[in-house]
């Protein structure tokens, strides 16, 4: 079991290394396109929620509690949509501005 924990930790550290490159790329995009920093933060929160929930769901399924894993999946979907609401609102405003300009 200790070996499995060690392997998981090493894989997690490797994944964080890749994620740091992605984070620096997103910051570069943000600076180049003059995007609001809040949008990039929302995207990162959404990815974080997805990663943590996937791990939690796998743990629930491995422990034999698939019902808890399924309800956790539903909860994660609701939370992800809630976190993305500012993006949806901004998209709706943009669409209204485009339609009014026509």
N, C-alpha and C positions, 0 to 999 in steps of 0.2 A: 504494500500500500504506500509505503514511503517512496518507493521508486516511481509509482504512478503520480504522486504529488509533485515530485521533483521534475518529471517529464512535463507535466502540465505547466509548472512554473516556467520552465525553459521555453516552452511553446508560447506562453503568454508574453514573456520578455521579447521574443522574436517578433510577435505580432505588434507589440508596442513600438518596436523599431520601425516597422512599416507604417504604422499609423502616424508616427512623428513626421515622416516624409509627406504624407498626405496632408497633415495639418499645415506644414510650411507651404505646400502648394496652394491650399485654400486661402491662406493669408496673402499669398502673392496675387491670387485672383481678386481678392477683396481690395487690395491696394490698387491694382491695375484698373479695375472697373468702377471704382468709387462706390462699391456696394455698402450698404449699412452693415456694420459689424454684427448687429442683432440677427441678421439672416444667417450668417455663417454659424453663429452660436446655436441657433435653432437646429440647423442641420447636424451639428456635432452632438447636440443633446439627443436628437432622434437616433443617430447611429449608436450612441452610448446606451440608450434605452433598449435598442434592439439587441445589442451584444449581451448586455446583462440579462435581459429576459430570455434569450436563447439558452444561455448557460443555466439559468434557473429552471427553465422548462425541461432541459435535458436531465438535470438532477432529479426533478420530480418524476420524470418517466423512468429513469434508472432505478429509483427507489420503489417503483411499482405504483406510484400515485398518479396515474395518467389523468384522472379527473381534475386534480389540482393543476397539472400542467396545461390542460385545455382551458380552464378558467383563467389561468395566468396569461395565456395567449390572448384571450378576449380583453382582459384588463390592459395588457400592453398595447393592443391596437387602439383602445379608447384613449389611453394616455398619449400615445404618439399623435393621434389626431388632435388632441387638445393642445399639445405643444406646438403643432404646426398651424394652429388657427391664425396667428399673425401673418404667416405666409399666404394663407388662403384669402385673408382679408385684403392684403396688398394686391394679390392677383385679381380679386374682384374689382377693386378700385381702378386698377389699370385697365381692365376690360371695359368698365363704364366710361373711362376717359376716352378710350379708343372709339367706342360706339357713339359718344357725343360728338366727337370730331368728324364723324362721317356725316 
